[in-house]
């Protein structure tokens, strides 16, 4: 279940992350906003360290990419789902 205090933009991003087939238009800027709303984020050497419920996962950002690749979307989907953050 998604956190109740998410903005419409955060909910749209969450829906893209959980879309089937995997969406290729999930933008880093939107993901950073969503993750900041549900957990703690820290930039580490150009990558994002995301902490939810005491668990930290590093999402790798390649260069100046605007969107996440399919592997990053799947990792993010798994991390969010493991903490009960899913679209309604």
C-alpha positions in Angstrom: 0.0 0.0 0.0 1.4 3.4 -0.9 2.1 6.0 1.8 -0.9 8.2 2.2 1.0 11.5 2.1 2.3 11.1 -1.5 1.6 13.9 -4.0 0.0 13.2 -7.3 3.4 13.4 -9.0 4.8 10.9 -6.5 1.9 8.5 -7.1 2.4 8.9 -10.9 6.1 8.0 -10.5 5.2 5.0 -8.3 2.8 3.8 -11.0 5.5 4.0 -13.6 7.9 2.0 -11.4 5.4 -0.8 -11.0 4.1 -0.7 -14.6 4.2 -3.9 -16.7 6.1 -4.2 -18.9 8.9 -2.2 -17.3 8.6 1.4 -18.1 11.6 3.1 -19.7 10.5 6.6 -19.0 11.0 6.8 -15.2 13.0 9.9 -14.7 15.7 10.3 -12.1 14.3 13.6 -11.0 10.9 12.1 -10.2 12.4 9.1 -8.5 14.5 11.4 -6.2 11.4 13.3 -5.2 9.5 10.1 -4.5 12.3 8.6 -2.5 12.7 11.7 -0.5 9.0 11.5 0.4 9.2 7.9 1.7 12.7 7.5 3.0 16.2 9.1 3.2 18.4 9.6 0.2 22.0 10.5 0.0 24.2 11.1 -3.1 27.3 9.0 -3.1 29.8 9.4 -5.9 26.9 10.2 -8.4 24.8 7.3 -7.2 21.8 7.4 -4.8 21.9 5.6 -1.4 18.3 5.1 -0.4 17.4 4.1 3.1 13.9 2.7 3.9 13.2 1.1 7.3 16.8 0.8 8.2 17.7 -0.9 4.9 20.0 0.9 2.4 20.3 0.2 -1.2 22.5 2.1 -3.7 20.9 2.9 -7.1 23.6 3.4 -9.8 23.2 6.3 -12.1 25.2 6.2 -15.3 26.6 9.5 -16.3 24.0 12.1 -17.2 21.1 9.7 -18.0 17.7 11.3 -17.6 15.8 8.1 -17.1 16.4 4.9 -15.2 17.3 1.7 -17.1 15.2 -1.4 -16.7 17.5 -2.9 -14.1 17.4 0.2 -11.9 13.6 0.2 -12.2 13.4 -3.4 -11.1 15.7 -2.8 -8.1 13.7 0.2 -7.1 10.4 -1.8 -7.5 11.8 -4.6 -5.3 13.0 -2.2 -2.6 9.7 -0.2 -2.4 7.6 -3.4 -2.4 9.6 -4.9 0.4 8.6 -1.9 2.5 4.9 -2.0 1.5 5.2 1.0 -0.8 3.1 0.1 -3.9 0.5 1.7 -6.0 -3.1 1.4 -4.6 
